[in-house]
Every structure is written in C-alpha cells, then in structure tokens.
C-alpha cells in the first residue's frame, strides 16, 4: 500500500469541447470579441463534448490584456481580466465567488490596486436571460498575509445551469514581474486569450509553457502615446488557446504549474530616451556576487565570532576523520534549533548567533549556519539553492527568484553529502521529500562561481510488515506485528510518531483507519538512531476480518496493507510519474490455523516484472501442515517514470489490486 501522503498532486485529463458560435470568430480564426453583460440564450446549451463527468463547470471564455501607462511616479501596467463560466452541477456553485490576490506592498517595494470590479449572474427562464447583479456589500477585502490582500466578490442567485461573469482591472507598478496568464485550470475551457502591449522602452523574456495548446500570434509594432505630444511605439503580442482540457488531480506530480499551459514575463532590460541601456538579465556570476554581498546570505555565513566560541570539540577534526566531523556538526545544528516551517533562500537574521539564541529560524537561517560551521571546521561546504516540489521546477536559466529554499553540501574526499538540518529525523545525506526536485544550484561564494548538481535521492523508502498470527476458532486473529521502516519511510514514521503525546495517542491514531484492530502493547526501537530501521512491535488482536459461510471460512490475508485501488486511473498520461524516491513494500504473514481447519482454496502466486527491472510485484502463498505463509513485495526502482512508461506502471498496479484481493478459503471438518 503506497502511502497516501504521496498521492497528492495533479495530472491532465484530456477531452474535447464544442466551440463557441462561428459568428464570434473573424477571418484569421483567432479574433473574438466578448462584451460584459451580453449573454446569449444559446450559451446555456454549451457543454463539454464527450464530457468529463467530474467537471463542475465550463469556462466559456477567459480573456485578459496587459498594457502600460505613465503616472506621476513612472510607468505602471494595467491588467484586465474578463471571464465567464457555466455552472454544470452543485459542486460548481463556488464559481460564483471570485478571489483576487493584490500585492499591498509599499512606496518602496511597489504596490497594486484594483480600480474596477464587476460581476453578474445569468439564469435562463423560459427563453429569456434573467440578470442578477450583486449588491454593494458583495464586494469586500480580507488580509491574506503581510504582503497580500484578497479582494472578493460573491454573486447572488447562483445555481446549477447558471452562467456567472466577472471583470476586474488591476493597476500595478511591479513592472519587473509583469502579470502572466494561465490558459489552463481545473475546468475545461472553450477559449482563453491574453494580449500584452509593451512599450519600446522595455524588453521582456517570454516563457511559454504548453506550446502544443497555445497559439502565439505575430508580434506587431503599433503607435503608442504615453506622454502627450510625444510619439512612441509598443510591441503587441496575442496568445490564444481554444478547446483547452482541464488539468486534474493525479498521483505523483510535483506541482501542476510544471505542466500547465501558461505564459510568464521576465524583465530583461530597459532603454529610455537619453539614457543608457540597463541590463536586468541575470548571469550566474552576477547572482553569486550578489549573494556573497548579501547580509542575509554570504555575510551571514561569514560571521563566525559566535561559531568560534562554541566548544572546540565540535569543530575539531579528530584524527582527520572528516566524515565524523560532518556528522557531529550536522546533528548539533539539528538538535539546537527548530525549523519554523518556512522555506526561503535568505535568512531572517543577520548573524548565526541570533539563530542559536532564539532557537528557531527558517530553512536558510538553519542551513546557512550549518555551512558556516562546516567551513569553520575546515570542511569543504557550500550552499545549494533549490526550488521545492510545490514551488515548481527551476527553468534552468539564471534567475534567482525561481529558487525558494537553500540546503547544504559537504564534500568528504570524492563524496558529496547533501544536508538539510531543518528536520530532527532526517539522516545525514537525505533531503526532505519537498526538496526532491531533481537539481539544485551549488554556490561557491569564494570563487564566485557555481554549477547545477543532482538532488536525486540516494535513499529509497522501504516498509516491512511482519505478522505472526494464530487464527482462532472464533475467527479472531491473535499475535504480533513487527513493522519496520527504512529511508524515507523511516523518516516519515519517526516524524509521525513525534506529533503525538506518547505511545497511547500514537497507537490510537494508528488503529483509527484499521477497523477490528486492537493493540494491547507496543514498543519502539531506533527512534533516534536515524541510520537504522525504525521498528514498531505490537501485540495485536484482529476481529471482523474472517468471514464464515456454512463450513467454509474466507480470509483476506493482506489485512490492512492491501492496495485497494489503482492510483493510476487514466488510460494515458502526458507527463512524468514523479514519486520522489524509489520504493519497496514487503509484507510477510505466518498464520497458524486450527486443527479442524483445512485449506480448501489457496490463490496461486505471481511474479510480474517491468522491462529493465523498473519495478516488480511478487506474491506467494504457501501452505504446510497447519501453517500458511503469505509474502507480497511491491518494488518501484525509479524515482521518476516517463510518460512512455506510464502504461506498464498502471498495468503493474492493476495486477497488484487484483491479486492482493484474492482470498484463502478454509473448510471446517
């Protein structure tokens, strides 16, 4: 049974859609015009073609634009969005609620404001479209965090079959991060369009994901007036997508944004009249130089006064044993400070002394302090910038804003050890699951250079269930379970254990989703010895897992660990299956049954192996005397499977579900 915590991200469900009426389309096949409030009765009949039965709504169109104007403080961009949805069922009623995040910022950091917001609900009564407009109190604001406020609108009279429509305008001076556009969401869409008009003074890099869905029109040069009486030019570009499939949840994906059809813009440079060209394009040497000079990065690591005041034994290389010193320093940082659960590439403190005094900090506070300690001990150590799985894959070109975390790397001889001291239960050399994003950028501040390195896991995740049970004549099972976990599964179980106040609460939670299980006693081994298996031993009684009909007794031997559903439900997949790390689950049950029971039916074993040993499933059931031995092993040897390998992975789990569900049949004498 693969852990549910890993079945938590998304994938694409492809299906085709009807298009909007042809009279909304001009000769070039791309241009369409949409007016707020102009809803035709025919729009209520629009539905997805070969519909996804799970679709809660349909995006009829989603149209946006972004252009520039000049105010008293300089250039601002004006972003407009006009979107219209059809509510397909009651689960889509939330489409009548709009939330727009707005950066509140400051005069120095930049800010945004919404200058217009409209909404309306449309229902078809007979052959007439009835409009319901929101009242004044339907629009309101809520603080999201210290940087953002949510502007909200709640539409009235939204029901199944309604059409809802929104329009809003945002004015922003955050020209470094020009607003991008998502052509794809969790709803199917008939039409999505984005037009940008950029003054000749600005140059932006365009990053388009999903070119197979999005048509990029030619960039045209047009006259534009930003200062009265002064003629200038602008570059217009239009992006269009139609009949867009929904992006839906599937297991084993980093983040949907890695695969979503979308466009983003990054400022490369400016060239204003009577001014030199200013280059904002990053290079890795520039980025590393900036990090070296930053008080929340390089200068933070360089402050060693407090570090030198620590016990000399911590930093001493005893008999030149560098590996032992790395492990000692790593565990010291792990044990001395607590992670505040926030990732960031910059520290909140300006001196490691503050971290060790306050005993808490973000990921950069902790891991950059670790790098400083290692370097002070004479060990080759470097910060490594990473983008977490939920943050999305880094595009690979020099841009620091796409990193949201930093870990450490220690070099011992020819061996590199990636270190993350934010988690007390993380063995040395293992990164947390969130950081398994395939690559990171190593920063050598001393030489002002860097390089991409692999962050692929060197650990797997392994679970071993070992049951020794006796089947009683009242059809209860009595005996012992020894549950041992290694690598990432050991880390997961240790972390889970520490969330509870003692063994009683932990076992209560363990039994919660296992009906019929009672644990009378338990013990734990290697909780704090992270390089050894975490072993949980339980004395157990299991009821209600054996069925009796006449003189026949039916027993499902995989108990609570059976894989009940295939996690791969779709016929095909267009992007990788990214599990993070290789996995192995081993299940062993030895069961003694009563003298008056005889095995009537024993399922046959099976061995199913993927090509090139990319994975396997084995199950065997052996009866001898009054004992049965059941063994099941699922092995996935790769952390990432390609779309081409998806079908074989799906077939493997189809066999797992079928064979693990088979029952043993006893006959009573």
C-alpha positions as CSV (number, residue, x, y, z in Angstrom):
1,X,0.0,0.0,0.0
2,X,1.8,3.1,-1.2
3,X,1.5,6.0,1.4
4,X,-1.5,8.3,0.8
5,X,0.7,11.3,1.6
6,X,2.4,10.8,-1.7
7,X,-0.8,10.6,-3.7
8,X,-1.4,14.2,-3.6
9,X,-0.8,16.1,-6.8
10,X,-2.2,16.5,-10.3
11,X,-2.4,15.5,-13.9
12,X,-4.2,16.2,-17.2
13,X,-7.5,14.7,-18.2
14,X,-7.9,15.2,-22.0
15,X,-11.3,15.6,-23.6
16,X,-12.6,17.7,-26.4
17,X,-15.0,20.6,-26.3
18,X,-17.6,22.2,-28.5
19,X,-16.6,25.6,-29.7
20,X,-18.3,28.9,-29.4
21,X,-20.6,30.0,-32.3
22,X,-18.8,30.7,-35.5
23,X,-20.1,34.3,-35.7
24,X,-17.9,35.2,-32.8
25,X,-14.8,34.4,-34.8
26,X,-13.2,36.6,-37.5
27,X,-11.4,35.6,-40.7
28,X,-8.0,34.8,-39.1
29,X,-9.6,32.2,-36.9
30,X,-8.3,33.8,-33.7
31,X,-10.0,37.1,-33.1
32,X,-13.2,37.0,-30.9
33,X,-14.9,39.8,-29.0
34,X,-16.7,39.5,-25.8
35,X,-18.8,42.2,-24.1
36,X,-19.7,42.2,-20.4
37,X,-23.4,41.6,-19.9
38,X,-24.1,40.3,-23.4
39,X,-25.1,36.7,-22.8
40,X,-27.0,34.8,-25.5
41,X,-29.6,32.1,-24.7
42,X,-27.5,29.7,-26.8
43,X,-24.6,29.9,-24.3
44,X,-26.7,28.0,-21.8
45,X,-26.6,24.9,-24.1
46,X,-22.8,24.8,-24.3
47,X,-21.3,21.8,-22.7
48,X,-18.1,19.8,-22.9
49,X,-18.1,17.4,-25.8
50,X,-17.5,13.8,-24.6
51,X,-17.8,15.4,-21.2
52,X,-15.7,14.6,-18.2
53,X,-18.4,13.6,-15.7
54,X,-16.4,15.1,-12.9
55,X,-16.4,18.6,-14.4
56,X,-18.1,21.1,-12.1
57,X,-18.1,23.9,-14.6
58,X,-17.1,25.1,-18.0
59,X,-15.1,28.2,-18.8
60,X,-16.9,29.8,-21.8
61,X,-14.1,32.3,-22.2
62,X,-11.3,33.8,-20.2
63,X,-9.8,37.0,-21.8
64,X,-7.1,39.2,-20.5
65,X,-4.9,42.1,-21.5
66,X,-1.9,44.0,-20.1
67,X,-0.7,47.4,-21.3
68,X,1.2,50.3,-19.8
69,X,0.5,53.9,-18.9
70,X,2.5,56.7,-17.3
71,X,1.5,58.3,-14.0
72,X,3.3,60.7,-11.7
73,X,5.7,58.1,-10.3
74,X,6.6,56.4,-13.6
75,X,5.3,53.5,-15.6
76,X,2.5,51.2,-14.3
77,X,0.9,48.3,-16.1
78,X,-2.9,47.9,-16.3
79,X,-4.1,44.3,-16.3
80,X,-7.7,43.5,-17.2
81,X,-9.5,40.1,-17.0
82,X,-13.0,39.2,-18.3
83,X,-14.1,35.6,-17.5
84,X,-17.4,33.8,-18.0
85,X,-18.3,30.4,-16.5
86,X,-21.2,28.0,-16.8
87,X,-22.1,26.1,-13.6
88,X,-22.6,22.4,-14.5
89,X,-23.6,21.0,-11.2
90,X,-23.9,21.9,-7.5
91,X,-20.2,21.3,-6.9
92,X,-19.6,24.2,-9.2
93,X,-21.5,26.8,-7.2
94,X,-18.3,28.3,-5.9
95,X,-17.7,29.6,-9.4
96,X,-19.9,32.5,-8.2
97,X,-17.2,33.5,-5.7
98,X,-14.2,35.5,-7.0
99,X,-10.9,36.0,-5.1
100,X,-8.2,38.2,-6.5
101,X,-4.8,38.5,-4.6
102,X,-3.5,42.0,-4.7
103,X,0.0,43.0,-3.5
104,X,-0.4,45.7,-1.0
105,X,3.4,46.5,-0.7
106,X,4.7,50.0,0.0
107,X,6.0,53.0,-1.8
108,X,9.5,51.4,-1.9
109,X,8.5,47.8,-2.8
110,X,5.8,48.6,-5.2
111,X,2.1,48.1,-4.9
112,X,-1.1,47.2,-6.7
113,X,-4.7,48.3,-6.6
114,X,-8.0,47.1,-8.1
115,X,-9.6,50.1,-9.9
116,X,-12.7,48.2,-11.2
117,X,-14.5,45.0,-10.3
118,X,-17.8,43.8,-11.8
119,X,-19.9,40.6,-11.7
120,X,-23.2,39.2,-12.6
121,X,-25.3,36.0,-12.6
122,X,-27.4,34.9,-15.5
123,X,-30.2,32.3,-15.5
124,X,-32.4,31.2,-18.4
125,X,-36.1,31.5,-17.5
126,X,-38.0,30.1,-20.5
127,X,-36.2,31.7,-23.4
128,X,-35.3,34.8,-21.6
129,X,-31.9,35.6,-19.9
130,X,-32.5,37.0,-16.4
131,X,-29.7,39.0,-14.9
132,X,-29.0,39.2,-11.1
133,X,-26.4,41.9,-10.2
134,X,-24.5,41.8,-6.9
135,X,-25.3,44.3,-4.1
136,X,-22.7,46.7,-2.8
137,X,-21.8,44.5,0.2
138,X,-21.0,41.6,-2.2
139,X,-17.5,43.1,-2.8
140,X,-15.1,43.1,0.2
141,X,-11.4,42.6,1.2
142,X,-9.6,40.2,3.5
143,X,-6.0,40.2,4.6
144,X,-4.2,37.1,3.3
145,X,-0.8,37.7,4.7
146,X,1.7,40.6,5.4
147,X,2.1,41.1,1.6
148,X,-1.2,40.3,0.0
149,X,-4.9,41.3,0.5
150,X,-7.7,39.3,-1.2
151,X,-10.4,41.3,-3.0
152,X,-13.5,39.2,-3.1
153,X,-16.9,39.2,-4.8
154,X,-19.8,36.8,-4.0
155,X,-22.5,36.7,-6.7
156,X,-26.2,36.0,-5.8
157,X,-28.7,33.5,-7.2
158,X,-26.0,31.1,-8.5
159,X,-27.4,27.6,-9.1
160,X,-26.9,24.6,-11.4
161,X,-27.1,25.8,-15.0
162,X,-26.3,29.4,-14.2
163,X,-23.7,31.5,-16.1
164,X,-21.5,33.8,-14.0
165,X,-19.3,36.6,-15.2
166,X,-16.6,38.7,-13.7
167,X,-14.4,41.6,-14.8
168,X,-11.7,43.4,-12.9
169,X,-8.8,45.8,-13.5
170,X,-5.5,45.9,-11.6
171,X,-3.0,48.8,-11.8
172,X,0.5,47.8,-10.7
173,X,3.9,49.4,-10.6
174,X,5.6,46.0,-10.3
175,X,6.9,46.1,-13.8
176,X,9.7,43.6,-13.0
177,X,7.1,40.9,-12.7
178,X,4.6,41.6,-15.4
179,X,1.5,39.6,-14.9
180,X,1.4,36.3,-16.8
181,X,-1.6,34.2,-17.8
182,X,-2.9,30.7,-17.1
183,X,-4.6,29.2,-20.1
184,X,-5.4,26.1,-18.2
185,X,-7.2,25.4,-14.9
186,X,-9.1,22.6,-13.3
187,X,-12.0,23.4,-15.6
188,X,-12.3,22.7,-19.3
189,X,-12.3,25.9,-21.3
190,X,-13.6,26.8,-24.8
191,X,-11.5,29.9,-25.2
192,X,-8.6,31.6,-23.4
193,X,-6.8,34.7,-24.7
194,X,-4.1,37.1,-23.4
195,X,-2.8,40.2,-25.2
196,X,0.2,42.2,-24.0
197,X,1.3,45.6,-25.2
198,X,4.8,46.5,-24.1
199,X,6.4,50.0,-24.6
200,X,9.5,50.1,-26.7
201,X,11.5,51.1,-23.6
202,X,11.1,47.6,-22.0
203,X,12.4,44.2,-23.1
204,X,10.8,41.1,-21.5
205,X,11.7,37.5,-21.9
206,X,8.6,35.4,-22.7
207,X,8.4,32.0,-21.1
208,X,5.6,30.0,-22.7
209,X,4.7,26.6,-21.4
210,X,2.3,24.4,-23.4
211,X,3.0,25.4,-26.9
212,X,1.0,22.5,-28.2
213,X,-2.1,24.2,-26.8
214,X,-1.3,27.9,-27.1
215,X,-1.0,29.8,-30.4
216,X,1.3,32.8,-30.2
217,X,0.3,35.4,-32.8
218,X,2.9,37.6,-34.6
219,X,4.3,40.5,-32.6
220,X,3.3,43.8,-34.2
221,X,4.6,47.3,-33.7
222,X,2.0,50.0,-33.1
223,X,2.0,53.7,-32.3
224,X,1.5,54.4,-28.6
225,X,1.4,57.7,-26.7
226,X,2.5,57.7,-23.0
227,X,3.4,61.3,-22.8
228,X,1.1,63.9,-24.5
229,X,2.7,65.1,-27.7
230,X,5.5,62.5,-27.6
231,X,5.1,59.7,-30.1
232,X,6.5,56.3,-29.2
233,X,6.0,52.6,-30.1
234,X,4.7,49.5,-28.4
235,X,5.0,45.8,-29.2
236,X,1.7,43.9,-29.2
237,X,1.6,40.1,-28.8
238,X,-1.5,37.9,-28.6
239,X,-1.7,34.4,-27.2
240,X,-4.8,32.2,-27.8
241,X,-5.9,28.7,-26.8
242,X,-9.2,27.0,-27.5
243,X,-10.8,23.8,-26.5
244,X,-8.5,23.5,-23.6
245,X,-8.5,20.3,-21.5
246,X,-8.8,20.5,-17.7
247,X,-5.8,19.9,-15.6
248,X,-6.9,17.4,-13.0
249,X,-5.5,15.7,-9.9
250,X,-3.5,12.5,-10.3
251,X,-0.9,11.0,-8.0
252,X,2.8,11.6,-8.1
253,X,3.3,15.0,-9.6
254,X,5.4,17.8,-8.2
255,X,3.1,20.7,-9.0
256,X,0.5,21.4,-11.7
257,X,2.3,24.6,-12.7
258,X,5.2,22.5,-14.1
259,X,2.7,21.2,-16.7
260,X,0.1,23.9,-17.0
261,X,-0.3,25.9,-20.3
262,X,0.7,29.4,-19.2
263,X,2.9,32.3,-20.1
264,X,5.2,34.4,-17.9
265,X,7.3,37.5,-18.5
266,X,10.7,38.4,-17.0
267,X,12.2,41.9,-17.4
268,X,15.4,41.7,-19.4
269,X,16.3,45.4,-19.8
270,X,15.2,49.0,-20.2
271,X,16.3,51.7,-22.6
272,X,14.7,55.1,-22.1
273,X,15.3,58.2,-24.2
274,X,18.6,60.0,-23.2
275,X,19.6,57.0,-21.0
276,X,21.9,54.1,-21.5
277,X,20.6,50.5,-21.9
278,X,20.1,48.9,-18.4
279,X,20.5,45.1,-18.4
280,X,18.5,43.2,-15.8
281,X,19.3,39.9,-17.2
282,X,20.9,37.6,-14.6
283,X,24.0,35.7,-15.1
284,X,25.2,33.1,-12.6
285,X,28.4,35.0,-11.7
286,X,26.2,38.2,-11.1
287,X,23.8,36.2,-8.9
288,X,26.6,34.6,-6.8
289,X,28.3,38.0,-6.4
290,X,25.0,39.5,-5.1
291,X,24.5,36.5,-2.8
292,X,28.1,36.9,-1.4
293,X,27.5,40.5,-0.6
294,X,24.0,40.0,0.9
295,X,23.7,40.3,4.7
296,X,21.1,37.6,4.7
297,X,23.2,35.1,2.7
298,X,27.0,35.4,2.2
299,X,27.7,37.9,5.0
300,X,25.5,35.8,7.4
301,X,27.7,32.8,6.8
302,X,30.9,34.8,7.1
303,X,30.1,35.9,10.7
304,X,32.0,33.3,12.7
305,X,32.5,35.0,16.0
306,X,29.8,33.1,17.8
307,X,30.8,29.9,15.9
308,X,34.3,30.1,17.2
309,X,33.0,30.5,20.8
310,X,31.4,27.0,20.6
311,X,33.0,24.0,22.2
312,X,36.3,23.3,20.4
313,X,35.4,19.6,20.3
314,X,32.5,20.4,17.9
315,X,34.8,21.8,15.2
316,X,37.8,19.6,15.8
317,X,38.8,17.0,13.1
318,X,39.7,14.1,15.3
319,X,42.4,12.0,13.6
320,X,41.4,13.7,10.3
321,X,38.0,11.9,10.4
322,X,36.2,14.5,8.2
323,X,33.0,12.4,7.9
324,X,32.6,12.1,11.6
325,X,33.1,15.8,12.0
326,X,30.4,16.5,9.3
327,X,28.0,14.2,11.1
328,X,28.8,15.7,14.5
329,X,28.2,19.3,13.3
330,X,25.1,18.3,11.4
331,X,23.5,16.7,14.4
332,X,24.5,19.6,16.6
333,X,22.6,22.1,14.4
334,X,19.6,19.7,14.1
335,X,19.4,19.4,17.9
336,X,20.0,23.1,18.8
337,X,17.4,24.9,16.6
338,X,13.9,24.3,15.5
339,X,12.6,25.0,12.0
340,X,9.7,27.5,11.8
341,X,8.2,25.6,8.8
342,X,9.0,28.3,6.3
343,X,11.2,27.9,3.3
344,X,13.3,30.7,1.9
345,X,16.6,31.4,0.2
346,X,17.5,34.3,2.5
347,X,17.9,34.3,6.3
348,X,15.7,36.3,8.6
349,X,18.7,37.0,10.9
350,X,21.9,38.7,10.0
351,X,24.1,36.7,12.3
352,X,24.0,32.9,13.2
353,X,24.3,34.0,16.9
354,X,20.7,35.2,16.7
355,X,19.6,31.8,15.4
356,X,21.2,29.8,18.2
357,X,20.0,32.3,20.9
358,X,16.4,32.3,19.7
359,X,16.4,28.5,18.9
360,X,14.2,28.9,15.8
361,X,14.5,30.0,12.2
362,X,13.6,29.5,8.6
363,X,15.4,27.0,6.3
364,X,18.1,29.5,5.2
365,X,18.8,30.5,8.8
366,X,19.5,26.9,9.7
367,X,21.2,25.6,6.6
368,X,23.5,28.6,6.0
369,X,24.5,28.4,9.7
370,X,25.4,24.8,9.1
371,X,27.5,25.7,6.1
372,X,29.3,28.3,8.2
373,X,30.1,25.8,10.9
374,X,31.4,23.2,8.4
375,X,33.6,25.8,6.8
376,X,34.9,27.0,10.1
377,X,35.9,23.4,10.8
378,X,37.9,23.3,7.6
379,X,35.4,21.2,5.7
380,X,34.6,22.0,2.1
381,X,30.9,23.1,2.3
382,X,28.6,25.1,0.1
383,X,25.1,26.4,0.0
384,X,22.8,24.8,-2.7
385,X,19.8,26.7,-4.0
386,X,16.8,24.6,-4.7
387,X,13.2,25.0,-5.7
388,X,10.9,22.8,-3.7
389,X,8.5,20.4,-5.4
390,X,5.5,22.6,-4.7
391,X,7.3,25.7,-6.0
392,X,7.9,24.1,-9.4
393,X,10.9,23.2,-11.5
394,X,13.5,25.9,-12.0
395,X,13.7,26.8,-15.7
396,X,17.5,26.4,-15.7
397,X,18.5,29.9,-16.9
398,X,20.0,32.5,-14.4
399,X,17.1,33.7,-12.3
400,X,17.2,33.7,-8.5
401,X,13.5,34.4,-7.9
402,X,12.6,30.8,-9.0
403,X,14.5,29.4,-6.0
404,X,12.7,29.3,-2.7
405,X,15.0,27.2,-0.5
406,X,18.6,26.5,0.3
407,X,20.3,23.4,1.6
408,X,23.9,22.5,2.3
409,X,26.5,20.3,0.6
410,X,29.6,18.9,2.4
411,X,32.5,17.4,0.4
412,X,34.3,14.5,2.1
413,X,37.0,13.2,-0.2
414,X,35.2,12.5,-3.5
415,X,31.8,12.0,-1.9
416,X,29.2,14.8,-1.7
417,X,26.6,14.8,1.1
418,X,23.5,16.9,0.8
419,X,22.4,18.2,4.2
420,X,19.2,19.7,5.5
421,X,19.3,20.4,9.2
422,X,15.7,21.6,9.4
423,X,14.3,18.2,10.4
424,X,15.4,16.3,13.5
425,X,14.5,12.9,12.0
426,X,16.4,13.4,8.7
427,X,19.5,11.2,8.4
428,X,22.7,12.8,7.2
429,X,22.8,12.8,3.4
430,X,19.0,12.8,3.0
431,X,16.9,15.7,1.7
432,X,13.3,16.1,2.8
433,X,10.7,15.0,0.3
434,X,9.8,18.6,-0.5
435,X,13.4,19.2,-1.8
436,X,13.4,16.2,-4.2
437,X,13.2,18.4,-7.3
438,X,16.0,16.7,-9.3
439,X,18.5,19.5,-9.3
440,X,20.0,22.4,-7.3
441,X,22.5,25.1,-7.9
442,X,25.7,24.9,-5.9
443,X,27.1,28.4,-5.0
444,X,30.9,28.7,-4.5
445,X,31.0,32.2,-3.0
446,X,34.7,32.2,-2.5
447,X,35.4,31.7,-6.2
448,X,32.2,33.5,-7.3
449,X,31.1,30.6,-9.5
450,X,28.5,27.8,-9.4
451,X,27.1,24.8,-11.1
452,X,24.0,22.6,-11.3
453,X,24.1,19.4,-9.3
454,X,21.8,16.5,-9.0
455,X,19.5,16.3,-5.9
456,X,18.2,12.9,-6.9
457,X,17.7,10.8,-3.8
458,X,20.4,8.4,-2.6
459,X,17.9,6.8,-0.2
460,X,14.8,4.8,-1.0
461,X,11.7,4.3,1.1
462,X,11.2,0.8,2.4
463,X,8.4,-0.7,4.6
464,X,8.4,-4.2,6.0
465,X,5.3,-5.7,7.7
466,X,5.9,-9.0,9.5
467,X,2.8,-10.7,11.1
468,X,2.9,-13.8,13.2
469,X,-0.7,-14.8,13.9
470,X,-2.9,-17.6,15.1
471,X,-6.4,-18.0,13.7
472,X,-8.8,-19.0,16.5
473,X,-12.0,-21.0,16.1
474,X,-14.0,-17.9,16.8
475,X,-12.3,-16.4,13.7
476,X,-10.3,-13.8,15.5
477,X,-6.6,-13.4,14.9
478,X,-4.1,-13.1,17.8
479,X,-0.4,-12.4,17.6
480,X,2.3,-9.9,16.8
481,X,3.1,-7.3,14.2
482,X,6.7,-6.0,13.7
483,X,6.6,-3.0,11.4
484,X,10.0,-1.7,10.3
485,X,10.7,1.2,8.0
486,X,13.9,2.5,6.3
487,X,15.0,5.5,4.4
488,X,12.2,7.9,3.5
489,X,9.5,5.6,5.1
490,X,11.5,5.6,8.4
491,X,11.8,9.4,8.3
492,X,8.0,9.6,7.7
493,X,7.1,7.2,10.5
494,X,9.5,8.9,13.0
495,X,8.2,12.3,12.2
496,X,4.6,11.0,12.6
497,X,5.4,9.5,16.0
498,X,6.7,12.8,17.3
499,X,3.4,14.5,16.6
500,X,1.7,12.6,19.4
501,X,1.9,12.8,23.2
502,X,3.3,9.4,23.9
503,X,2.7,5.8,22.7
504,X,-1.0,5.7,23.6
505,X,-2.1,8.5,21.4
506,X,0.2,7.3,18.6
507,X,-1.3,3.8,18.6
508,X,-4.8,5.2,18.9
509,X,-4.2,7.1,15.7
510,X,-2.6,4.0,14.0
511,X,-5.7,2.0,14.7
512,X,-8.2,4.6,13.6
513,X,-8.4,3.6,10.0
514,X,-8.0,-0.1,10.7
515,X,-11.4,-1.4,11.9
516,X,-11.2,-4.5,14.0
517,X,-7.6,-3.9,15.2
518,X,-6.7,-3.8,18.9
519,X,-3.2,-3.2,20.1
520,X,-2.6,-4.4,23.6
521,X,1.0,-3.4,24.0
522,X,3.7,-1.8,21.8
523,X,7.4,-1.0,21.9
524,X,9.7,1.1,19.6
525,X,13.3,0.7,18.6
526,X,15.8,3.0,17.0
527,X,13.7,6.1,17.2
528,X,16.7,8.4,17.5
529,X,19.2,6.1,15.6
530,X,18.4,7.5,12.2
531,X,20.7,5.3,10.1
532,X,18.9,2.1,11.4
533,X,15.3,0.9,10.7
534,X,12.6,2.3,12.9
535,X,11.0,-0.7,14.4
536,X,7.4,-0.8,15.9
537,X,6.5,-4.0,17.7
538,X,2.8,-4.6,18.6
539,X,0.8,-7.3,20.3
540,X,-2.4,-7.4,18.4
541,X,-5.9,-8.9,18.1
542,X,-7.8,-8.6,14.8
543,X,-11.6,-9.1,14.6
544,X,-14.1,-9.0,11.7
545,X,-11.5,-9.9,9.1
546,X,-12.6,-13.5,8.7
547,X,-16.0,-14.5,7.2
548,X,-17.8,-17.7,7.7
549,X,-20.4,-19.3,5.5
550,X,-21.6,-22.8,6.4
551,X,-18.5,-24.9,6.8
552,X,-16.3,-22.5,4.7
553,X,-14.2,-19.8,6.2
554,X,-12.9,-16.9,4.0
555,X,-9.8,-15.0,4.8
556,X,-8.1,-12.0,3.1
557,X,-4.5,-12.3,4.2
558,X,-3.2,-8.8,3.3
559,X,-5.4,-7.3,6.1
560,X,-4.9,-3.5,6.3
561,X,-2.0,-3.3,3.9
562,X,-3.9,-4.4,0.8
563,X,-3.7,-2.0,-2.2
564,X,-7.4,-1.5,-2.8
565,X,-7.3,0.9,-5.7
566,X,-5.1,1.5,-8.7
567,X,-3.6,5.0,-8.2
568,X,-3.2,5.3,-12.0
569,X,-6.8,5.6,-13.2
570,X,-6.4,7.3,-16.6
571,X,-5.6,5.5,-19.9
572,X,-2.7,7.7,-20.7
573,X,-0.5,10.4,-19.1
574,X,1.3,13.3,-20.7
575,X,4.0,14.0,-18.1
576,X,6.2,12.0,-15.7
577,X,5.2,10.0,-12.7
578,X,7.4,11.6,-10.1
579,X,7.3,9.7,-6.8
580,X,10.4,11.4,-5.4
581,X,12.3,8.3,-4.5
582,X,12.4,4.5,-5.2
583,X,10.0,2.4,-3.0
584,X,9.7,-1.1,-1.7
585,X,7.0,-2.6,0.4
586,X,7.4,-6.1,1.8
587,X,4.6,-8.0,3.5
588,X,5.0,-11.3,5.3
589,X,2.4,-13.2,7.3
590,X,2.8,-16.5,9.1
591,X,-0.6,-17.7,10.3
592,X,-1.3,-20.9,12.3
593,X,-4.9,-22.2,11.9
594,X,-6.9,-24.7,14.0
595,X,-6.6,-28.4,13.7
596,X,-10.2,-28.8,12.4
597,X,-9.5,-26.3,9.5
598,X,-8.2,-27.5,6.1
599,X,-7.1,-25.3,3.2
600,X,-9.8,-25.6,0.6
601,X,-8.5,-23.0,-1.8
602,X,-5.2,-21.2,-2.0
603,X,-4.6,-18.5,-4.6
604,X,-1.7,-19.0,-6.9
605,X,1.4,-16.9,-6.7
606,X,2.6,-14.4,-9.3
607,X,5.7,-12.6,-10.3
608,X,5.3,-9.6,-12.6
609,X,8.5,-7.7,-13.6
610,X,8.6,-4.5,-15.6
611,X,11.1,-4.1,-18.5
612,X,14.7,-3.4,-17.4
613,X,13.6,-4.2,-13.8
614,X,12.0,-0.8,-13.4
615,X,9.6,-2.4,-10.9
616,X,8.1,-5.7,-9.9
617,X,5.3,-7.3,-7.9
618,X,5.6,-10.7,-6.3
619,X,3.0,-12.6,-4.2
620,X,3.3,-16.2,-2.9
621,X,1.1,-18.2,-0.7
622,X,2.4,-21.5,0.8
623,X,0.6,-24.0,3.0
624,X,2.4,-26.6,5.1
625,X,0.7,-28.5,7.8
626,X,-1.4,-26.1,9.9
627,X,0.6,-23.1,8.8
628,X,0.2,-20.6,6.0
629,X,3.0,-18.3,4.8
630,X,1.9,-15.3,2.7
631,X,4.5,-13.0,1.1
632,X,3.9,-9.9,-1.0
633,X,6.5,-7.4,-2.4
634,X,6.0,-4.3,-4.5
635,X,9.2,-2.7,-5.8
636,X,9.5,0.5,-7.8
637,X,13.2,1.1,-8.6
638,X,13.0,4.5,-10.1
639,X,12.0,7.9,-8.5
640,X,10.6,9.1,-11.8
641,X,8.8,7.3,-14.6
642,X,8.4,8.7,-18.1
643,X,5.0,9.1,-19.8
644,X,6.0,6.3,-22.1
645,X,6.4,4.0,-19.0
646,X,3.1,5.0,-17.5
647,X,1.1,2.2,-19.1
648,X,3.3,-0.5,-17.7
649,X,3.2,1.1,-14.3
650,X,-0.6,1.2,-14.5
651,X,-0.7,-2.5,-15.5
652,X,1.5,-3.5,-12.6
653,X,-0.8,-1.9,-10.1
654,X,-3.8,-3.4,-11.8
655,X,-2.3,-6.8,-11.1
656,X,-1.4,-5.7,-7.5
657,X,-5.0,-4.8,-6.8
658,X,-6.4,-8.0,-8.3
659,X,-4.0,-10.4,-6.7
660,X,-3.9,-8.8,-3.2
661,X,-7.7,-9.0,-3.0
662,X,-7.8,-12.8,-3.5
663,X,-9.0,-14.8,-0.5
664,X,-7.8,-18.0,1.2
665,X,-10.7,-20.5,1.8
666,X,-10.7,-22.9,4.7
667,X,-13.0,-25.8,5.2
668,X,-14.1,-26.8,8.7
669,X,-14.0,-30.5,9.5
